[in-house]
Amino acid sequence: MMSTRWDFPHYAELGIGSTSTLPLPAEAVGGAVLLKLEEDNPTGSIKDRTAYFLIRELWDRGELSQGDCLVESTSGNLGISLAFLGGLLGLHVCCVVDKTIAPRKLERLLAAGAEVRSIEDDQALDPRSRRIALAKQIGDQVGRHWVNQYGNEAGMRAHESTTGVELLQHGGQNDEVVVAVGTGGTICGIGRAFRTAGQPCRIVGVEPAGSTIFGGQVAPHHGYGAGYAGRSALFSRFGHIVDQGMKVSEADAEGEVRRLKDLAGLSVGMTTGMCLAYARGALAQDGRKRILCVAADSGEDYEHLTAAETGNPTWPAT
Ligand SMILES: Cc1ncc(COP(=O)(O)O)c(C=O)c1O
């Protein structure tokens, strides 16, 4: 049997974190907006931070041996991050995905060496519940670990001790921090860092219309990493840290993504568009507000989706 102790690099040695903060031109969304550019992480998304902490805490507890397999239900960024880190650390990665996974995400998962399993059609349960159930079942086998991003507090600690601390350095003087919410790990971690530091800046969560993290009626939406039917276990426990939850239309988010590209040549992902759609509305009400938006990934993986699917959500609301 292989050792459970081996050299485990610090996240900074792997190029994770210390991402840049970029001021947008005032005309972009109508006022002072800073973007925390998480595409600077090695696989191009904020989920490298989450994946590192999920793996690191298993290792710290002595539960992980080289050659073990990490199992997770994901349709994108977290799976790519796990596969990338797994490759560096001598771990296998198995991702349970929907059949509707974005083709570019699937390509990247496979290229990073992940084993990919997709769920069977079964109308009795929503797709996310089926993915989670299968991931749990596979993860129960010897040498396999279900990392459970929906309930694992390590995912929140990642953002409390890295993203949150960095935002306090660069964005502590802002009035609002805006974060798109899926599992809630990012926003709850950032919120906890701000509250611990006594920083009064408001913590605002955004979700796509049709997602019901902040209530309302469930309806079809793409999500693009954000959104949930109900609340994850993590968000149920720590979501009280959030000061305000807002819904934005995905069409408005796509509009913001396109405008930013045309105006400033910047490519941001759809969930960043959701944050910007919120920021535009907030600045229309109070143009003096200073808003910091977390840009979770770039627009690269979504370009074909905006062209083909604008206004026509086909991904189930999960
Ligand atoms: C692009 C993007 N934005 C936002 C989120 C939501 O982050 P969290 O799950 O920490 O709430 C995710 C999660 O995968 C994501 O991939």
The ligand as a Tripos MOL2 file, in Angstrom:
@<TRIPOS>MOLECULE
LIG
   16    16     1     0     0
SMALL
NO_CHARGES

@<TRIPOS>ATOM
      1 C1        -18.0470   29.9770  -13.1050 C.3       1 LIG1
      2 C2        -18.6110   29.7500  -11.7420 C.ar      1 LIG1
      3 N1        -19.1890   30.7710  -11.1050 N.ar      1 LIG1
      4 C3        -19.7370   30.6090   -9.8830 C.ar      1 LIG1
      5 C4        -19.6980   29.3920   -9.2450 C.ar      1 LIG1
      6 C5        -20.3370   29.2450   -7.8850 C.3       1 LIG1
      7 O1        -19.4000   29.0380   -6.8810 O.3       1 LIG1
      8 P1        -19.8200   28.3030   -5.5330 P.3       1 LIG1
      9 O2        -20.1330   26.8780   -5.8930 O.co2     1 LIG1
     10 O3        -18.6250   28.4250   -4.6590 O.co2     1 LIG1
     11 O4        -21.0070   28.9930   -4.9870 O.co2     1 LIG1
     12 C6        -19.0900   28.3110   -9.8780 C.ar      1 LIG1
     13 C7        -19.0600   26.9850   -9.2600 C.2       1 LIG1
     14 O5        -18.7000   26.0020   -9.8520 O.2       1 LIG1
     15 C8        -18.5220   28.4870  -11.1580 C.ar      1 LIG1
     16 O6        -17.9370   27.4690  -11.8060 O.3       1 LIG1
@<TRIPOS>BOND
     1     1     2 1
     2     2     3 ar
     3     2    15 ar
     4     3     4 ar
     5     4     5 ar
     6     5     6 1
     7     5    12 ar
     8     6     7 1
     9     7     8 1
    10     8     9 2
    11     8    10 1
    12     8    11 1
    13    12    13 1
    14    12    15 ar
    15    13    14 2
    16    15    16 1
@<TRIPOS>SUBSTRUCTURE
     1 LIG1         1 GROUP 0 **** ****
